[in-house]
Amino acid sequence: MNLSVHLPGLSLQNPILPASGCFGFGREYSQFYDLNKLGAITIKAATGETRFGNTTPRVAETSSGMLNAIGLQNPGVEKIISDEIPFLEQYSTPILANVAGSTEEEYEYVAKTLSDSGKVSALELNISCPNVKEGGIQFGTDPTLAASLTKKVKDISDVPVYVKLSPNTSDIKEMAIAVEAAGADGLSMINTLVGMKIDIGTGEPILSNHTGGLSGPAIKPIAIRMIYEVSQVVNIPIIGMGGVTCKEDVLEFLLAGASAVAVGTANFRNPLICPELIDALPELLDQYAYSSIEECIGRSWKNARESAPFSRS
């Protein structure tokens, strides 16, 4: 069974990769399995300087999901390059580096520093984090700002740029079209949805940040719908994510229009979820008479393209 997928800057032996923020820099998971097994590795978001994130509590379990308000905690881009990425260089797996910031200048600095390092295969421009007071989702809900930032990062980057889109917008298709026109090489979607949980004993929000990003199986139908819509109006590949827990979920994301599938929250419940999905995919694809990943991508709408309601043509 051919599981390979070739995306800009990312030659994947299979379509499975961990989502940023749910895999750290890979050290902990390397104790459980060989990271060479993954299609790619998406590392934790990098900012210009060290960030300690939001105060605790910043994680809360919900029905079929999890709220988090970590706040982009990370050691800063230069320490990531000097202390974290060298560990991953022992593996042949491509590295997708998540880029975050509070200002356009910080995004540009982080992107250029990572690109110039020669140690990453592609960048994932994070304009969708809902848990920081500056940057993040501010860029991810305005098509003009998103396009401007995408173009600036593209201009200073020597590696392909994937833009991570927020579901917290009224029309994600408009955002996708804007960043594609600005030069994005691909999309990753979706990030978390803004949510809240209240302690009925105290009557106060549980998270110190009050709101957090909802992830897990609860958001999967939203992710599927958005990928289904966006994949019909852009010509760049999509890395799909949002509540993936089993091999059937992977196939559903591919059929919706994703070219690869990232696994997030499920890593916390089962650290072996990624290799388990990779091992299970061939049998599932064979069950449904697919001979490659390529055959699955966008099948949900490609057979009915003429009547597709979101077709660009």
Disulfide bonds with the S-S distance in Angstrom:
none
